[in-house]
């Protein structure tokens, strides 16, 4: 397991790996491409529909500002007139908003295609971990995203300043024009501004899209061992699966043995069973970090002795821990009192060793009611 962790991911993702990642919602996406597409669509819509929209807005304003005196003092008529004008305004801008909405939904499919993954939407408790959130906040990727945002702001801001300098005279002439030409001119200026901004974002997207493709491919890269394991899994032969299971068990056993030196105590049978326990303040109860029978039990005791892990002979308790506990999980509730006696003995043993005092005798562990030593 340790060798696999340190292997470099030098192999391209296999089709199965790409398919599995896609099912989890892991596909390349570019926010810059989406923003550029929406702005281009908005500016094109303004160029095509701007004249009609400005004429319609002018008519609505003229109608709203030229109401007869009798209607202005009738609240029921005014409310009806206001609703009519609002509806007319919505119908007027509906084509423009529809184009923007359609492009906003379709733009993400330009890179990576369409993907709907319920796994990506699933609740993940680890995302609520504040420590993990801080790690992501100060990670290298967050720094890169911050630098990208600052660079984008600088490029777009520079383009905006240059554009305003060029169009400053156009904006000033709006105050000298009548309402209808001023609205038409305003629509043209807005479309021009959007076109300039979208052109700048196209340049940014042209850089971001290859980066997102490269970054996604990098994340999906595999180690040589992962490629071999996937190949074995896809073969589906019983003997291959048996070898895989055997290798996995061996890797799990090796990892378990690596955790034995971290144990606080090893409860033994004393020969046939051995269970290594670990406890700290972050745990609700002691946790089993290794267990085994016969030869594996002998290896656990040997490693524990080599690393000065206390060994406590409690045959019945060792058998119950071995039968009722799983590696990596807390001990069963019914064994709390018995294991508490074990941990108390371990703490007394540590204290005596630290002060050079005589070591305490091993206690007679009281088992749960109905059990006998």
N, C-alpha and C positions, 0 to 999 in steps of 0.2 A: 504493500500500500504506500509506504514511504517513497519507494522508487518511482511509482506511478505519479505521485504528487509533484515530483521534481522534474518530470519529463517535460520537454518543451512542446508546445502545440504547433507543430510544423506541418501537419497534414491538412489538406483542404477538407471542408465538411462534405460528408457523404450525402447522397440524396435523402437517405433516411433521417440523418441529423437535421437537414434543412427542413424536411417535412415536419418533424417533431417540433422544431423551433417555430415554424409557422403556425402550428396548432396552438402553441402557447402565446401567439401574438408577437413573436420576436422577428420582425421584418424591418428592412431599412425604411426610414421615414426622414423627410427633410422639412423642417418648419419654414426654412427660407424659400423653398420651392412652392410651398402652399401659399405663403404670403405674396410672393411674386405673381402667382397665377391669379389670385383674387384681385390684386391691384390692377393687373393688366385687363382683366375682365371688366372691372369697374370703370377704368379710364376709357376702354373701348365703348362701353355702354353709354357713358356720358357724351362721347363724340357722336354716337349715333342717335341717342335719345335726348341729348341735352337741349336741343332747340325746341322740341315738342314739350319737354318738361318745363322749360322756362316760360313758354307761351301759356301753358296750362296754369302755372303758378301765378302768372300775371293776371289771367282771367279770374282766378280765385280771389286774389287780392282786390282786384277792381270790384268784384261782386260784393266782397265783404266790407269794403270801405265806402260803398255807394248805396247803402240801405236807406230807404225813405224814413222820414222822421217817425211816422206812425208805427213802423216795425220795431224801431229801436226802443220803444217804451212798452212793447208787448213781450214779456218773458217767454211765453210759449212759442211764439214765432221765432224769437232769437235762438232758443235751444234747438228747434228744428233746423233752422238755417245753419247753425254751427255744426250739427251732426252731418248735414248734407255736404258742407265744405270739407269736413274731415274725411268723409268717405270719398269725395272727389279727389282729395290729395293722396289718399292711400292708393286709389286706382291709378293715379298719375305716376307714382313712384314704384308701383308693383312690378312692372317689367324689369326695372333696374335692380330691385331687391331680389327678384327671382333669379336673374342671371348670376348675381353675386353668391346667392345661397347654393345654387347648383354647382358652380365652380368650386366653392368652399368644400362641398362634399365630395366632388370628383377629383380634386387636385391631389389628395393623399394617395389615390390609386395610381398616379403617374409613376411613383417609385415604390416598387414592392407589390403592386397590384392590390386587389380587394382582399381583405382579411377580416373575419369576424371570429373572435376567440372568446369563449366563455371563461377559459382558464385565466386569461389576462384580466378579466373582470372579477375574478374570485377574490374574496376577502383573505388577506394574508396578515396574520397577527404580527409577524416580524416587522412589518412596515410601520407599526406603531411604537417600535422600540426607539426611545429618544437617543440612546447611545449609537445605534446604527444610523439614525438620521444625521447625527453630528458627524459621523465618519463619512457619510456621503456628501455632507456639506463641505467638508474640508478635503475631499478626495481630489486627486489630480484631474479627474474628468470634470468636476465642478469648476476648477480653476480654468480649464480649457474653455468651458462654456461661458465663463465670465469674460475671458479675453475675447471670445468670438462676439459676445454681445457688445463689448466696448468698441471693438473694431467696426462692427455693423453700425453702431451709433455714430462713430466718427465719419464713416463713409457716407451714410445717408444724411447726416447733418451738414457735411460739406456740400453735398449735392443740393440740399435745400437752400443753403445760403447763396450759392452761385445762381440758383434758379430765381430766388427772390430779387437778387441784384439785377438780373436780366429783365424781370417782369415788374419791377417796381413802378415804372411809368404806367404800365397797363393797369395796375391796381389803383393808382392815383386818379386815372381818368374815369374810373367808375363813378366818382362823386359828381362829375360834370354831365353825366348821361341821364336820360330819362329812365323810367322804371323798366320798360320793356327791353330796350337795348342793353341796359345795365345787367338785367338778369341773364340775358343770352351771353353777354360778355363774361359774366361770372361763371356760368356753366362751362364756357370754353377754358377759362383760367383754371378751374378745378380739374377739368379733364387733362389739361396740360401738366399740372402739378402731379396728378396721379400717374401720368405716363412717365414723367421723369423719375419719380420715386420707384415705380415698378421696374424701370430700366436698370436702376441701380441695384435693386433687389435681384434682378436676373443675373447680374454679374456675381453677386454674393451666392446665389443658388448654384451657379455654375461651378463654384469652388466647393460648396457644401455637399452637393449631391455625390460627387466622387468620394468625398471623405466619408459620408454615411455608408456608402456601399463598401468601402474598404474597412470601416470600423465594424460593420455587421459581419463581414466575412471573417475578420479577425476574431470576433467573439465566438464564432461558430467553429473555429479551427479545433482540431482534435490531436491528441497525442497518438503515437503509433500504437500504444497499448489499447487505446479506446477504439481505434480502427480495427485492430485484431479482435477485440471483444465483440464489436458489433458484427463483424463477419461471422464469428462463431455463433452468435445468437440467431442470425438470419438463416444459418444452415439448418437448424432445427433437428439435427440428428441426436438421438438419445445419448449416444456415447459422448458426443461433443458437449451436450448439456451437462452430463455427469462430470466431465472434466472441468467445466466451468464452475459447477457447484463446489467441486473439490478445491479448486483454486480460490474461490471466494471464501470458503471456510478456512483455508490456510491463511489467507490474508487477514481475515477477522481474528483468527487465533493469534497471529503475530501482533496485530494491533492491541489485542487484549493483554498479551504478555508485556508489551511496552508500557501499559498502564499500571502493572503490578507495583513497581517501585513508588508510585504515588499513593498507595493504599495506606490507611491508618492502622489497619490490623488485618490479619488473615486468620479466619476461623477454620479449624481443621477437624478431621474425623477421628484420629489424626492421619490416617494413611490413605483412605479411599476417596475422601472429598476435601476440597479446599475452596473457600470463598473469601475473596478480598473485598473489604469495605472501605469506603471513603466518605468523610463527612466534613463540611465546613458551614459557615454561617449562612451562606447563600442557599443551602438546601433545607427542605422541610424535614427530611429524615435521611439517615445514612443511605448510601447508594452502592449497589454492587458494581464493581468495575472489572471483576474477573471471577470466573468460577470454573471448576473442572473436576473430573473424576479420574482415578487411577493415574495414568502417566501424566496427563495434563495437571492433575492436582500436585503430583511430584514436582513438575516444572514450576508451578506457582510457588510452592513452598521453597524451592531452591532459589528462585529469583528474589523472593521476599527476604530470605535469610541473608543473601548477598548484599541487600540494600538496607539491612537492619530494620525491616518491617516486623513488628511484634507478631508472634504466632501464638494463638490461643486454642488449646484443645477443648472442644465442646462438641462431641460427636453428634448428638441429636440435633443441636442447633445448626451445625454444619449441614446435616442432611436436609433439614427443613429449608434452610436458605438456598441450598442447591436446587431443591425441587420446586420451590414456590417463588423464586426470584428470577428476573431476567437481567442480563448484562446491560448496564446503562440506566436501569430503573431503580426506584427507591424500594426499600424492603417492604414486605407486607405489613399492614397495620397491626396484625395480631402479634408480630415479633418485635414491636417497638420496645416493650419493657425488657425483653431479654437482651436485645442489642444495646440498650441503654446501659445495662450492667457491663457489657463488653467495652463500650466506649469509656465508661467511668474507670475501668481497670487500665485502659490504655493511657488515660490522662494521668492517673496515679503513677504509672510506670514511667512516663516522660518526666514527671516532676521529681521522682526519686533519682532518675539518672542525671538530671540537671544539677541536683544538689549533692550528688555523691552519696546518697543514702542507700540503705539496703532495699532491694527490689521487693515489691509486694507479692504475696502469693496469688496465684490465679484463682479467681472466684468460682464457686459452684453456681453455674448459670441456672436461674429459675426459668423454666419453660412455661408457655401458655397452659392454662388449665386443660387437663385431659392429656397432656404430654408428659413424659417422664424421661429423665436422663438415663 
